[in-house]
Amino acid sequence: MIEAIVENGVVTGFNIIDTGSGYTSSPTITVAGSDVSATAVLSFTQDFETNGSITEIVINK
């Protein structure tokens, strides 16, 4: 789960609340009611509990 950081009505970043796991490709993130999209950066590890987890959210420009 993530939440958008909004400053003066503009999305400036994201807080990662729950990194999840098991992603095999980076999901695209959209913000409802806006034209903002972002891509998740994933981490692949040997640990099944954290493999394919989100480590960063990058706003698409």
N, CA, C and O of each residue as an XYZ file, in Angstrom:
244
protein
N       0.846     -1.161      0.000
C       0.000      0.000      0.000
C       0.899      1.233      0.000
O       1.936      1.266      0.662
N       0.482      2.230     -0.747
C       1.218      3.492     -0.779
C       0.245      4.634     -0.588
O      -0.962      4.477     -0.772
N       0.783      5.791     -0.216
C      -0.037      6.991     -0.144
C       0.720      8.122     -0.825
O       1.943      8.228     -0.729
N      -0.042      8.962     -1.513
C       0.564     10.091     -2.224
C       0.914     11.199     -1.251
O       0.191     11.434     -0.282
N       2.020     11.880     -1.505
C       2.398     13.084     -0.779
C       1.970     14.252     -1.657
O       2.446     14.392     -2.783
N       1.077     15.086     -1.146
C       0.529     16.198     -1.922
C       0.941     17.510     -1.263
O       0.703     17.719     -0.073
N       1.560     18.389     -2.043
C       1.964     19.712     -1.569
C       1.377     20.752     -2.506
O       1.638     20.726     -3.709
N       0.589     21.665     -1.964
C      -0.064     22.709     -2.756
C      -0.852     22.127     -3.929
O      -0.845     22.682     -5.028
N      -1.531     21.001     -3.683
C      -2.364     20.380     -4.697
C      -1.622     19.577     -5.740
O      -2.231     19.131     -6.712
N      -0.310     19.377     -5.570
C       0.507     18.656     -6.540
C       1.120     17.424     -5.866
O       1.669     17.518     -4.768
N       1.021     16.263     -6.538
C       1.650     15.055     -6.010
C       3.162     15.186     -6.199
O       3.652     15.318     -7.321
N       3.892     15.147     -5.077
C       5.348     15.324     -5.125
C       6.111     14.043     -4.812
O       7.329     13.989     -4.982
N       5.411     13.026     -4.361
C       6.063     11.771     -4.027
C       5.078     10.806     -3.410
O       3.871     11.047     -3.394
N       5.615      9.700     -2.898
C       4.784      8.660     -2.306
C       5.443      8.105     -1.060
O       6.669      8.015     -0.988
N       4.635      7.732     -0.080
C       5.095      6.991      1.089
C       4.720      5.537      0.876
O       3.568      5.230      0.569
N       5.673      4.648      1.034
C       5.402      3.222      0.938
C       5.031      2.737      2.335
O       5.855      2.756      3.249
N       3.789      2.306      2.488
C       3.309      1.834      3.788
C       3.501      0.331      3.918
O       3.899     -0.158      4.975
N       3.220     -0.400      2.848
C       3.407     -1.849      2.818
C       4.065     -2.185      1.485
O       3.493     -1.925      0.427
N       5.256     -2.757      1.531
C       6.025     -3.031      0.318
C       5.468     -4.179     -0.503
O       5.808     -4.322     -1.678
N       4.620     -4.997      0.097
C       4.100     -6.154     -0.608
C       5.223     -7.110     -0.965
O       6.366     -6.916     -0.550
N       4.902     -8.140     -1.730
C       5.914     -9.074     -2.237
C       5.267     -9.917     -3.323
O       4.044     -9.950     -3.463
N       6.097    -10.587     -4.075
C       5.602    -11.471     -5.116
C       5.394    -10.825     -6.465
O       4.945    -11.488     -7.401
N       5.710     -9.543     -6.591
C       5.600     -8.890     -7.898
C       6.670     -9.470     -8.830
O       7.812     -9.674     -8.419
N       6.298     -9.730    -10.069
C       7.271    -10.216    -11.055
C       7.621     -9.133    -12.067
O       8.611     -9.251    -12.789
N       6.816     -8.085    -12.121
C       7.112     -6.923    -12.955
C       6.604     -5.687    -12.220
O       5.704     -5.775    -11.386
N       7.187     -4.547    -12.538
C       6.856     -3.308    -11.830
C       5.446     -2.849    -12.174
O       5.134     -2.624    -13.343
N       4.587     -2.708    -11.156
C       3.252     -2.207    -11.429
C       3.282     -0.706    -11.715
O       4.111      0.020    -11.167
N       2.375     -0.248    -12.573
C       2.210      1.183    -12.803
C       1.192      1.693    -11.797
O       0.163      1.059    -11.563
N       1.483      2.830    -11.213
C       0.630      3.419    -10.189
C      -0.050      4.650    -10.753
O       0.599      5.495    -11.369
N      -1.353      4.758    -10.546
C      -2.093      5.944    -10.967
C      -2.741      6.570     -9.748
O      -3.070      5.880     -8.784
N      -2.921      7.873     -9.797
C      -3.570      8.605     -8.719
C      -4.943      9.024     -9.232
O      -5.052      9.797    -10.184
N      -5.979      8.509     -8.598
C      -7.350      8.797     -9.028
C      -7.599     10.300     -9.061
O      -7.211     11.026     -8.146
N      -8.249     10.753    -10.121
C      -8.596     12.157    -10.242
C      -7.461     13.054    -10.680
O      -7.569     14.277    -10.593
N      -6.361     12.461    -11.153
C      -5.226     13.270    -11.603
C      -4.599     12.630    -12.833
O      -4.974     11.528    -13.234
N      -3.650     13.324    -13.420
C      -2.928     12.762    -14.560
C      -1.568     12.203    -14.149
O      -0.719     11.948    -15.003
N      -1.359     12.012    -12.855
C      -0.094     11.504    -12.328
C      -0.049      9.991    -12.478
O      -1.011      9.292    -12.159
N       1.078      9.500    -12.966
C       1.343      8.060    -12.953
C       2.762      7.865    -12.445
O       3.601      8.760    -12.538
N       3.009      6.700    -11.918
C       4.322      6.392    -11.361
C       4.599      4.913    -11.568
O       3.693      4.132    -11.858
N       5.858      4.541    -11.415
C       6.268      3.155    -11.558
C       6.972      2.708    -10.290
O       7.775      3.443     -9.715
N       6.661      1.503     -9.867
C       7.303      0.940     -8.683
C       8.627      0.300     -9.072
O       8.721     -0.365    -10.104
N       9.645      0.498     -8.250
C      10.935     -0.166     -8.404
C      10.917     -1.362     -7.454
O      10.589     -1.226     -6.276
N      11.271     -2.522     -7.976
C      11.194     -3.745     -7.183
C      12.553     -4.223     -6.720
O      13.584     -3.908     -7.313
N      12.528     -4.997     -5.637
C      13.727     -5.644     -5.114
C      13.525     -7.151     -5.207
O      12.507     -7.682     -4.762
N      14.497     -7.826     -5.787
C      14.437     -9.286     -5.875
C      15.504     -9.874     -4.974
O      16.686     -9.550     -5.093
N      15.075    -10.744     -4.070
C      15.970    -11.337     -3.083
C      15.767    -12.848     -3.050
O      14.881    -13.381     -3.719
N      16.585    -13.523     -2.275
C      16.440    -14.968     -2.066
C      15.376    -15.281     -1.019
O      14.930    -16.422     -0.903
N      14.971    -14.264     -0.258
C      13.989    -14.432      0.816
C      12.582    -14.390      0.236
O      12.167    -13.363     -0.299
N      11.848    -15.485      0.333
C      10.504    -15.585     -0.227
C       9.568    -14.509      0.326
O       8.678    -14.040     -0.383
N       9.760    -14.119      1.575
C       8.887    -13.120      2.208
C       9.050    -11.721      1.616
O       8.110    -10.927      1.652
N      10.227    -11.405      1.073
C      10.473    -10.053      0.566
C      10.762    -10.021     -0.936
O      10.898     -8.938     -1.507
N      10.857    -11.166     -1.578
C      11.168    -11.206     -3.002
C      10.070    -10.512     -3.806
O       8.884    -10.770     -3.604
N      10.473     -9.639     -4.710
C       9.499     -8.924     -5.538
C       8.751     -7.840     -4.777
O       7.587     -7.565     -5.070
N       9.411     -7.224     -3.803
C       8.762     -6.166     -3.020
C       9.105     -4.788     -3.585
O      10.121     -4.607     -4.256
N       8.233     -3.823     -3.298
C       8.415     -2.453     -3.780
C       9.426     -1.738     -2.884
O       9.285     -1.732     -1.661
N      10.459     -1.127     -3.508
C      11.466     -0.407     -2.735
C      11.421      1.103     -2.980
O      11.909      1.885     -2.164
N      10.837      1.502     -4.098
C      10.817      2.930     -4.459
C       9.675      3.171     -5.437
O       9.306      2.281     -6.203
N       9.119      4.374     -5.410
C       8.111      4.800     -6.368
C       8.673      5.997     -7.130
O       9.069      6.997     -6.530
N       8.703      5.886     -8.456
C       9.257      6.938     -9.304
C       8.111      7.554    -10.115
O       7.407      6.852    -10.841
N       7.932      8.872     -9.982
C       6.898      9.575    -10.737
C       7.320      9.649    -12.198
O       8.429     10.084    -12.508
N       6.434      9.222    -13.095
C       6.698      9.300    -14.538
C       6.514     10.746    -14.990
O       5.505     11.373    -14.666
N       7.474     11.273    -15.729
C       7.386     12.657    -16.169
C       7.067     12.740    -17.635
O       6.955     13.837    -18.181
